[in-house]
Every structure is written in structure tokens, then in C-alpha cells.
Amino acid sequence: MICYCFEYTELDIRNEVFQNNGQSPLLDRIIEARKQGTCQCDIKNPNGT
């Protein structure tokens, strides 16, 4: 699991990159949520990060 907030796996992101000419909207969404402080990593991630 790469992102517990959105439940994205490494395979999800790899598939997005492959399908979108090297870009991943999923990864962009994760980055934006972290910037805005709207991710819940500290709650959903068992490691708390």
C-alpha cells in the first residue's frame, strides 16, 4: 500500500503512469492532499506516517 488515505497501491500508480504517458493523476492527488493537510495518513497508516 502506497497511500492509506486513498488506498492506492504501487500497482495502481504504475498503471496510471503507463496509461498516462508517464504521468500519474493518483500521485498528483496524494501530493496535493498532503500540501493541503487533508490527508489522513496519521490515522489510516498503521505506521502513523
N, CA, C, O and CB atoms as a CASP TS submission, in Angstrom:
PFRMAT TS
TARGET T0000
AUTHOR 0000-0000-0000
METHOD Language model
MODEL 1
PARENT N/A
ATOM      1  N   MET     1       0.850  -1.172   0.000  1.00  0.00           N
ATOM      2  CA  MET     1       0.000   0.000   0.000  1.00  0.00           C
ATOM      3  C   MET     1       0.897   1.237   0.000  1.00  0.00           C
ATOM      4  O   MET     1       1.775   1.381   0.851  1.00  0.00           O
ATOM      5  CB  MET     1      -0.968  -0.003   1.225  1.00  0.00           C
ATOM      6  N   ILE     2       0.666   2.116  -0.957  1.00  0.00           N
ATOM      7  CA  ILE     2       1.423   3.358  -1.052  1.00  0.00           C
ATOM      8  C   ILE     2       0.730   4.461  -0.269  1.00  0.00           C
ATOM      9  O   ILE     2       1.377   5.221   0.453  1.00  0.00           O
ATOM     10  CB  ILE     2       1.599   3.774  -2.518  1.00  0.00           C
ATOM     11  N   CYS     3      -0.583   4.546  -0.413  1.00  0.00           N
ATOM     12  CA  CYS     3      -1.336   5.616   0.240  1.00  0.00           C
ATOM     13  C   CYS     3      -2.552   5.025   0.943  1.00  0.00           C
ATOM     14  O   CYS     3      -3.479   4.531   0.302  1.00  0.00           O
ATOM     15  CB  CYS     3      -1.769   6.697  -0.785  1.00  0.00           C
ATOM     16  N   TYR     4      -2.531   5.084   2.262  1.00  0.00           N
ATOM     17  CA  TYR     4      -3.651   4.555   3.032  1.00  0.00           C
ATOM     18  C   TYR     4      -4.857   5.483   2.981  1.00  0.00           C
ATOM     19  O   TYR     4      -5.992   5.033   3.141  1.00  0.00           O
ATOM     20  CB  TYR     4      -3.235   4.326   4.476  1.00  0.00           C
ATOM     21  N   CYS     5      -4.624   6.770   2.760  1.00  0.00           N
ATOM     22  CA  CYS     5      -5.734   7.729   2.684  1.00  0.00           C
ATOM     23  C   CYS     5      -6.662   7.408   1.519  1.00  0.00           C
ATOM     24  O   CYS     5      -7.884   7.393   1.664  1.00  0.00           O
ATOM     25  CB  CYS     5      -5.197   9.160   2.545  1.00  0.00           C
ATOM     26  N   PHE     6      -6.059   7.152   0.361  1.00  0.00           N
ATOM     27  CA  PHE     6      -6.826   6.879  -0.851  1.00  0.00           C
ATOM     28  C   PHE     6      -6.813   5.403  -1.225  1.00  0.00           C
ATOM     29  O   PHE     6      -7.424   5.000  -2.214  1.00  0.00           O
ATOM     30  CB  PHE     6      -6.287   7.700  -1.999  1.00  0.00           C
ATOM     31  N   GLU     7      -6.115   4.606  -0.434  1.00  0.00           N
ATOM     32  CA  GLU     7      -6.000   3.158  -0.646  1.00  0.00           C
ATOM     33  C   GLU     7      -5.376   2.820  -2.004  1.00  0.00           C
ATOM     34  O   GLU     7      -5.822   1.900  -2.690  1.00  0.00           O
ATOM     35  CB  GLU     7      -7.374   2.504  -0.536  1.00  0.00           C
ATOM     36  N   TYR     8      -4.338   3.579  -2.382  1.00  0.00           N
ATOM     37  CA  TYR     8      -3.619   3.320  -3.623  1.00  0.00           C
ATOM     38  C   TYR     8      -2.458   2.380  -3.353  1.00  0.00           C
ATOM     39  O   TYR     8      -1.758   2.490  -2.346  1.00  0.00           O
ATOM     40  CB  TYR     8      -3.117   4.634  -4.254  1.00  0.00           C
ATOM     41  N   THR     9      -2.277   1.465  -4.270  1.00  0.00           N
ATOM     42  CA  THR     9      -1.144   0.551  -4.190  1.00  0.00           C
ATOM     43  C   THR     9      -0.077   0.997  -5.189  1.00  0.00           C
ATOM     44  O   THR     9      -0.323   1.854  -6.038  1.00  0.00           O
ATOM     45  CB  THR     9      -1.588  -0.919  -4.468  1.00  0.00           C
ATOM     46  N   GLU    10       1.086   0.416  -5.075  1.00  0.00           N
ATOM     47  CA  GLU    10       2.149   0.703  -6.031  1.00  0.00           C
ATOM     48  C   GLU    10       1.684   0.346  -7.444  1.00  0.00           C
ATOM     49  O   GLU    10       1.981   1.067  -8.396  1.00  0.00           O
ATOM     50  CB  GLU    10       3.441  -0.075  -5.665  1.00  0.00           C
ATOM     51  N   LEU    11       0.967  -0.749  -7.580  1.00  0.00           N
ATOM     52  CA  LEU    11       0.467  -1.172  -8.883  1.00  0.00           C
ATOM     53  C   LEU    11      -0.498  -0.139  -9.465  1.00  0.00           C
ATOM     54  O   LEU    11      -0.471   0.113 -10.670  1.00  0.00           O
ATOM     55  CB  LEU    11      -0.223  -2.534  -8.769  1.00  0.00           C
ATOM     56  N   ASP    12      -1.346   0.461  -8.635  1.00  0.00           N
ATOM     57  CA  ASP    12      -2.260   1.499  -9.113  1.00  0.00           C
ATOM     58  C   ASP    12      -1.487   2.650  -9.745  1.00  0.00           C
ATOM     59  O   ASP    12      -1.830   3.114 -10.832  1.00  0.00           O
ATOM     60  CB  ASP    12      -3.135   2.019  -7.962  1.00  0.00           C
ATOM     61  N   ILE    13      -0.456   3.100  -9.067  1.00  0.00           N
ATOM     62  CA  ILE    13       0.330   4.229  -9.562  1.00  0.00           C
ATOM     63  C   ILE    13       1.109   3.838 -10.813  1.00  0.00           C
ATOM     64  O   ILE    13       1.174   4.611 -11.769  1.00  0.00           O
ATOM     65  CB  ILE    13       1.290   4.734  -8.477  1.00  0.00           C
ATOM     66  N   ARG    14       1.693   2.656 -10.814  1.00  0.00           N
ATOM     67  CA  ARG    14       2.427   2.198 -12.007  1.00  0.00           C
ATOM     68  C   ARG    14       1.500   2.138 -13.224  1.00  0.00           C
ATOM     69  O   ARG    14       1.868   2.567 -14.317  1.00  0.00           O
ATOM     70  CB  ARG    14       3.061   0.806 -11.754  1.00  0.00           C
ATOM     71  N   ASN    15       0.302   1.604 -13.022  1.00  0.00           N
ATOM     72  CA  ASN    15      -0.661   1.520 -14.123  1.00  0.00           C
ATOM     73  C   ASN    15      -1.042   2.902 -14.634  1.00  0.00           C
ATOM     74  O   ASN    15      -1.155   3.108 -15.842  1.00  0.00           O
ATOM     75  CB  ASN    15      -1.914   0.769 -13.678  1.00  0.00           C
ATOM     76  N   GLU    16      -1.239   3.844 -13.729  1.00  0.00           N
ATOM     77  CA  GLU    16      -1.568   5.210 -14.120  1.00  0.00           C
ATOM     78  C   GLU    16      -0.448   5.834 -14.935  1.00  0.00           C
ATOM     79  O   GLU    16      -0.705   6.482 -15.949  1.00  0.00           O
ATOM     80  CB  GLU    16      -1.854   6.061 -12.891  1.00  0.00           C
ATOM     81  N   VAL    17       0.778   5.646 -14.505  1.00  0.00           N
ATOM     82  CA  VAL    17       1.929   6.199 -15.217  1.00  0.00           C
ATOM     83  C   VAL    17       1.996   5.599 -16.619  1.00  0.00           C
ATOM     84  O   VAL    17       2.230   6.316 -17.592  1.00  0.00           O
ATOM     85  CB  VAL    17       3.247   5.925 -14.441  1.00  0.00           C
ATOM     86  N   PHE    18       1.793   4.310 -16.722  1.00  0.00           N
ATOM     87  CA  PHE    18       1.834   3.632 -18.017  1.00  0.00           C
ATOM     88  C   PHE    18       0.715   4.130 -18.939  1.00  0.00           C
ATOM     89  O   PHE    18       0.938   4.342 -20.130  1.00  0.00           O
ATOM     90  CB  PHE    18       1.724   2.111 -17.825  1.00  0.00           C
ATOM     91  N   GLN    19      -0.475   4.313 -18.389  1.00  0.00           N
ATOM     92  CA  GLN    19      -1.633   4.697 -19.189  1.00  0.00           C
ATOM     93  C   GLN    19      -1.665   6.184 -19.532  1.00  0.00           C
ATOM     94  O   GLN    19      -2.373   6.588 -20.455  1.00  0.00           O
ATOM     95  CB  GLN    19      -2.889   4.326 -18.463  1.00  0.00           C
ATOM     96  N   ASN    20      -0.912   6.999 -18.804  1.00  0.00           N
ATOM     97  CA  ASN    20      -0.992   8.448 -18.969  1.00  0.00           C
ATOM     98  C   ASN    20       0.340   9.065 -19.373  1.00  0.00           C
ATOM     99  O   ASN    20       0.698  10.144 -18.900  1.00  0.00           O
ATOM    100  CB  ASN    20      -1.476   9.084 -17.691  1.00  0.00           C
ATOM    101  N   ASN    21       1.070   8.383 -20.244  1.00  0.00           N
ATOM    102  CA  ASN    21       2.316   8.934 -20.793  1.00  0.00           C
ATOM    103  C   ASN    21       3.286   9.429 -19.734  1.00  0.00           C
ATOM    104  O   ASN    21       3.848  10.517 -19.855  1.00  0.00           O
ATOM    105  CB  ASN    21       2.001  10.058 -21.726  1.00  0.00           C
ATOM    106  N   GLY    22       3.478   8.633 -18.706  1.00  0.00           N
ATOM    107  CA  GLY    22       4.467   8.964 -17.680  1.00  0.00           C
ATOM    108  C   GLY    22       3.946   9.824 -16.553  1.00  0.00           C
ATOM    109  O   GLY    22       4.714  10.196 -15.666  1.00  0.00           O
ATOM    110  N   GLN    23       2.671  10.153 -16.558  1.00  0.00           N
ATOM    111  CA  GLN    23       2.076  10.973 -15.506  1.00  0.00           C
ATOM    112  C   GLN    23       1.128  10.127 -14.661  1.00  0.00           C
ATOM    113  O   GLN    23       0.527   9.171 -15.151  1.00  0.00           O
ATOM    114  CB  GLN    23       1.328  12.185 -16.112  1.00  0.00           C
ATOM    115  N   SER    24       1.003  10.492 -13.383  1.00  0.00           N
ATOM    116  CA  SER    24       0.071   9.779 -12.512  1.00  0.00           C
ATOM    117  C   SER    24      -0.850  10.767 -11.810  1.00  0.00           C
ATOM    118  O   SER    24      -0.431  11.444 -10.871  1.00  0.00           O
ATOM    119  CB  SER    24       0.833   8.925 -11.477  1.00  0.00           C
ATOM    120  N   PRO    25      -2.092  10.856 -12.252  1.00  0.00           N
ATOM    121  CA  PRO    25      -3.046  11.698 -11.532  1.00  0.00           C
ATOM    122  C   PRO    25      -3.215  11.252 -10.081  1.00  0.00           C
ATOM    123  O   PRO    25      -3.488  12.072  -9.205  1.00  0.00           O
ATOM    124  CB  PRO    25      -4.396  11.681 -12.239  1.00  0.00           C
ATOM    125  N   LEU    26      -3.054   9.965  -9.830  1.00  0.00           N
ATOM    126  CA  LEU    26      -3.167   9.470  -8.456  1.00  0.00           C
ATOM    127  C   LEU    26      -2.062  10.053  -7.583  1.00  0.00           C
ATOM    128  O   LEU    26      -2.319  10.511  -6.469  1.00  0.00           O
ATOM    129  CB  LEU    26      -3.110   7.932  -8.428  1.00  0.00           C
ATOM    130  N   LEU    27      -0.864  10.036  -8.080  1.00  0.00           N
ATOM    131  CA  LEU    27       0.252  10.587  -7.329  1.00  0.00           C
ATOM    132  C   LEU    27       0.074  12.086  -7.122  1.00  0.00           C
ATOM    133  O   LEU    27       0.364  12.607  -6.045  1.00  0.00           O
ATOM    134  CB  LEU    27       1.572  10.303  -8.046  1.00  0.00           C
ATOM    135  N   ASP    28      -0.402  12.776  -8.150  1.00  0.00           N
ATOM    136  CA  ASP    28      -0.667  14.211  -8.026  1.00  0.00           C
ATOM    137  C   ASP    28      -1.715  14.480  -6.939  1.00  0.00           C
ATOM    138  O   ASP    28      -1.590  15.439  -6.177  1.00  0.00           O
ATOM    139  CB  ASP    28      -1.141  14.788  -9.378  1.00  0.00           C
ATOM    140  N   ARG    29      -2.736  13.638  -6.872  1.00  0.00           N
ATOM    141  CA  ARG    29      -3.786  13.793  -5.861  1.00  0.00           C
ATOM    142  C   ARG    29      -3.220  13.601  -4.452  1.00  0.00           C
ATOM    143  O   ARG    29      -3.580  14.336  -3.532  1.00  0.00           O
ATOM    144  CB  ARG    29      -4.929  12.788  -6.115  1.00  0.00           C
ATOM    145  N   ILE    30      -2.344  12.625  -4.284  1.00  0.00           N
ATOM    146  CA  ILE    30      -1.709  12.397  -2.985  1.00  0.00           C
ATOM    147  C   ILE    30      -0.876  13.613  -2.582  1.00  0.00           C
ATOM    148  O   ILE    30      -0.960  14.086  -1.448  1.00  0.00           O
ATOM    149  CB  ILE    30      -0.824  11.128  -3.025  1.00  0.00           C
ATOM    150  N   ILE    31      -0.079  14.109  -3.513  1.00  0.00           N
ATOM    151  CA  ILE    31       0.789  15.252  -3.226  1.00  0.00           C
ATOM    152  C   ILE    31      -0.049  16.476  -2.852  1.00  0.00           C
ATOM    153  O   ILE    31       0.285  17.185  -1.902  1.00  0.00           O
ATOM    154  CB  ILE    31       1.690  15.570  -4.444  1.00  0.00           C
ATOM    155  N   GLU    32      -1.118  16.726  -3.576  1.00  0.00           N
ATOM    156  CA  GLU    32      -1.969  17.882  -3.301  1.00  0.00           C
ATOM    157  C   GLU    32      -2.654  17.752  -1.939  1.00  0.00           C
ATOM    158  O   GLU    32      -2.738  18.729  -1.195  1.00  0.00           O
ATOM    159  CB  GLU    32      -3.020  18.043  -4.407  1.00  0.00           C
ATOM    160  N   ALA    33      -3.136  16.570  -1.611  1.00  0.00           N
ATOM    161  CA  ALA    33      -3.782  16.360  -0.310  1.00  0.00           C
ATOM    162  C   ALA    33      -2.799  16.596   0.829  1.00  0.00           C
ATOM    163  O   ALA    33      -3.169  17.161   1.858  1.00  0.00           O
ATOM    164  CB  ALA    33      -4.361  14.939  -0.219  1.00  0.00           C
ATOM    165  N   ARG    34      -1.568  16.176   0.659  1.00  0.00           N
ATOM    166  CA  ARG    34      -0.550  16.397   1.697  1.00  0.00           C
ATOM    167  C   ARG    34      -0.242  17.879   1.841  1.00  0.00           C
ATOM    168  O   ARG    34      -0.075  18.375   2.955  1.00  0.00           O
ATOM    169  CB  ARG    34       0.740  15.620   1.369  1.00  0.00           C
ATOM    170  N   LYS    35      -0.167  18.591   0.716  1.00  0.00           N
ATOM    171  CA  LYS    35       0.085  20.037   0.764  1.00  0.00           C
ATOM    172  C   LYS    35      -1.035  20.775   1.495  1.00  0.00           C
ATOM    173  O   LYS    35      -0.784  21.709   2.257  1.00  0.00           O
ATOM    174  CB  LYS    35       0.238  20.598  -0.656  1.00  0.00           C
ATOM    175  N   GLN    36      -2.269  20.344   1.253  1.00  0.00           N
ATOM    176  CA  GLN    36      -3.425  20.998   1.858  1.00  0.00           C
ATOM    177  C   GLN    36      -3.715  20.504   3.271  1.00  0.00           C
ATOM    178  O   GLN    36      -4.563  21.062   3.967  1.00  0.00           O
ATOM    179  CB  GLN    36      -4.637  20.788   0.994  1.00  0.00           C
ATOM    180  N   GLY    37      -3.016  19.465   3.688  1.00  0.00           N
ATOM    181  CA  GLY    37      -3.235  18.921   5.020  1.00  0.00           C
ATOM    182  C   GLY    37      -4.534  18.148   5.156  1.00  0.00           C
ATOM    183  O   GLY    37      -5.049  17.979   6.261  1.00  0.00           O
ATOM    184  N   THR    38      -5.069  17.675   4.027  1.00  0.00           N
ATOM    185  CA  THR    38      -6.336  16.947   4.068  1.00  0.00           C
ATOM    186  C   THR    38      -6.175  15.438   4.058  1.00  0.00           C
ATOM    187  O   THR    38      -7.164  14.707   4.108  1.00  0.00           O
ATOM    188  CB  THR    38      -7.184  17.354   2.915  1.00  0.00           C
ATOM    189  N   CYS    39      -4.935  14.963   3.994  1.00  0.00           N
ATOM    190  CA  CYS    39      -4.728  13.517   4.041  1.00  0.00           C
ATOM    191  C   CYS    39      -4.897  13.045   5.490  1.00  0.00           C
ATOM    192  O   CYS    39      -4.811  13.834   6.430  1.00  0.00           O
ATOM    193  CB  CYS    39      -3.310  13.130   3.484  1.00  0.00           C
ATOM    194  N   GLN    40      -5.134  11.772   5.642  1.00  0.00           N
ATOM    195  CA  GLN    40      -5.343  11.192   6.972  1.00  0.00           C
ATOM    196  C   GLN    40      -4.299  10.107   7.253  1.00  0.00           C
ATOM    197  O   GLN    40      -4.599   9.092   7.882  1.00  0.00           O
ATOM    198  CB  GLN    40      -6.772  10.604   7.089  1.00  0.00           C
ATOM    199  N   CYS    41      -3.094  10.333   6.788  1.00  0.00           N
ATOM    200  CA  CYS    41      -2.036   9.342   6.941  1.00  0.00           C
ATOM    201  C   CYS    41      -1.799   8.980   8.396  1.00  0.00           C
ATOM    202  O   CYS    41      -1.588   7.811   8.722  1.00  0.00           O
ATOM    203  CB  CYS    41      -0.754   9.850   6.328  1.00  0.00           C
ATOM    204  N   ASP    42      -1.833   9.964   9.262  1.00  0.00           N
ATOM    205  CA  ASP    42      -1.572   9.695  10.668  1.00  0.00           C
ATOM    206  C   ASP    42      -2.634   8.823  11.317  1.00  0.00           C
ATOM    207  O   ASP    42      -2.384   8.211  12.355  1.00  0.00           O
ATOM    208  CB  ASP    42      -1.463  10.982  11.416  1.00  0.00           C
ATOM    209  N   ILE    43      -3.813   8.762  10.716  1.00  0.00           N
ATOM    210  CA  ILE    43      -4.911   7.949  11.249  1.00  0.00           C
ATOM    211  C   ILE    43      -4.993   6.597  10.549  1.00  0.00           C
ATOM    212  O   ILE    43      -5.133   5.564  11.204  1.00  0.00           O
ATOM    213  CB  ILE    43      -6.241   8.691  11.104  1.00  0.00           C
ATOM    214  N   LYS    44      -4.907   6.601   9.227  1.00  0.00           N
ATOM    215  CA  LYS    44      -5.140   5.380   8.439  1.00  0.00           C
ATOM    216  C   LYS    44      -3.905   4.500   8.268  1.00  0.00           C
ATOM    217  O   LYS    44      -4.033   3.287   8.103  1.00  0.00           O
ATOM    218  CB  LYS    44      -5.659   5.753   7.086  1.00  0.00           C
ATOM    219  N   ASN    45      -2.718   5.089   8.303  1.00  0.00           N
ATOM    220  CA  ASN    45      -1.494   4.306   8.112  1.00  0.00           C
ATOM    221  C   ASN    45      -1.110   3.649   9.438  1.00  0.00           C
ATOM    222  O   ASN    45      -0.966   4.337  10.449  1.00  0.00           O
ATOM    223  CB  ASN    45      -0.327   5.206   7.580  1.00  0.00           C
ATOM    224  N   PRO    46      -0.944   2.327   9.443  1.00  0.00           N
ATOM    225  CA  PRO    46      -0.574   1.642  10.680  1.00  0.00           C
ATOM    226  C   PRO    46       0.749   2.139  11.279  1.00  0.00           C
ATOM    227  O   PRO    46       0.973   2.023  12.484  1.00  0.00           O
ATOM    228  CB  PRO    46      -0.482   0.159  10.423  1.00  0.00           C
ATOM    229  N   ASN    47       1.624   2.695  10.425  1.00  0.00           N
ATOM    230  CA  ASN    47       2.897   3.226  10.933  1.00  0.00           C
ATOM    231  C   ASN    47       2.779   4.675  11.381  1.00  0.00           C
ATOM    232  O   ASN    47       3.713   5.221  11.969  1.00  0.00           O
ATOM    233  CB  ASN    47       3.975   3.111   9.869  1.00  0.00           C
ATOM    234  N   GLY    48       1.641   5.303  11.109  1.00  0.00           N
ATOM    235  CA  GLY    48       1.419   6.673  11.540  1.00  0.00           C
ATOM    236  C   GLY    48       2.125   7.720  10.704  1.00  0.00           C
ATOM    237  O   GLY    48       2.342   8.836  11.175  1.00  0.00           O
ATOM    238  N   THR    49       2.495   7.381   9.455  1.00  0.00           N
ATOM    239  CA  THR    49       3.172   8.358   8.590  1.00  0.00           C
ATOM    240  C   THR    49       2.497   8.459   7.263  1.00  0.00           C
ATOM    241  O   THR    49       2.930   9.232   6.408  1.00  0.00           O
ATOM    242  CB  THR    49       4.625   7.993   8.393  1.00  0.00           C
TER
END
